[in-house]
């Protein structure tokens, strides 16, 4: 494999400490990953890093939509990731398809 991945998604474990995640993030940044997503089920939060030139734009999401530039048309509601009542797969698919044709 050549080059860096376009997208990395990490699910944060209850056992992960910041000292575990910082070197991992540094590695991803050093190889130029375009988008890095950390999903933290305990904090019910998504941390989204998007490459912007030589630096990264960072956002924290607890609600709203996560849209990935590296996967055109991909959108997921952050609440879906943490809801015990998982969304209907058909409705979810329809929402994602609708996002392709704004």
C-alpha positions in Angstrom: 0.0 0.0 0.0 1.3 3.4 -0.9 0.4 6.8 0.6 -1.7 7.4 3.6 -5.3 6.4 4.2 -8.0 9.0 3.4 -10.0 8.2 6.5 -9.3 6.7 9.9 -12.1 6.0 12.5 -11.1 5.1 16.0 -13.6 3.9 18.7 -12.3 5.0 22.0 -12.3 2.2 24.6 -13.1 2.7 28.3 -9.5 1.6 28.9 -8.0 4.2 26.6 -6.2 7.1 28.3 -5.2 10.4 26.6 -1.7 9.1 26.7 -2.7 6.2 24.5 -4.5 8.4 22.0 -2.1 11.2 21.5 0.7 9.2 19.9 -1.9 7.5 17.7 -3.2 10.8 16.5 0.4 12.1 16.0 1.1 9.1 13.8 -2.0 9.7 11.7 -1.1 13.3 11.3 2.5 12.6 10.4 1.5 10.3 7.5 -1.1 12.9 6.3 -4.4 11.1 6.9 -7.1 13.4 5.4 -9.8 12.8 8.1 -9.5 11.3 11.5 -12.6 10.5 13.6 -12.5 9.5 17.3 -15.8 8.1 18.5 -16.0 8.2 22.3 -19.1 6.2 23.6 -18.4 7.0 27.2 -18.5 10.8 26.6 -21.0 10.4 23.8 -18.9 12.7 21.7 -17.2 12.6 18.3 -13.9 14.3 17.7 -13.4 15.1 14.0 -10.1 16.2 12.5 -10.0 17.3 8.9 -6.7 18.1 7.1 -6.5 21.7 6.0 -3.2 22.3 4.2 -0.5 21.4 6.7 -2.7 21.6 9.7 -6.0 20.1 10.9 -9.4 21.7 11.6 -10.9 20.1 14.8 -14.5 19.9 15.8 -16.3 18.1 18.6 -19.8 16.8 18.0 -22.4 15.6 20.5 -25.3 16.3 18.3 -25.9 17.1 14.6 -24.5 15.6 11.5 -21.1 14.2 10.9 -20.2 14.7 7.2 -17.1 13.2 5.8 -15.3 14.9 2.9 -13.4 11.7 2.1 -16.7 9.8 1.6 -18.8 12.1 -0.6 -22.5 11.9 0.5 -21.8 10.2 3.8 -23.6 11.7 6.6 -24.6 10.2 10.0 -26.4 11.8 12.9 -24.1 11.7 15.9 -27.0 10.8 18.2 -27.4 7.5 16.2 -24.0 6.4 17.4 -24.9 6.6 21.0 -28.6 5.9 21.1 -29.6 2.6 22.7 -32.6 2.5 20.3 -30.8 2.1 17.0 -32.4 3.8 14.0 -34.4 1.9 11.3 -31.9 0.7 8.7 -34.2 1.6 5.8 -34.8 5.2 7.1 -31.1 5.6 7.7 -30.3 4.5 4.2 -32.9 6.9 2.8 -31.4 9.8 4.7 -28.0 9.0 3.4 -29.2 8.7 -0.2 -31.1 12.0 0.2 -27.8 13.7 1.3 -26.3 12.8 -2.1 -28.9 14.9 -3.8 -29.3 18.1 -1.8 
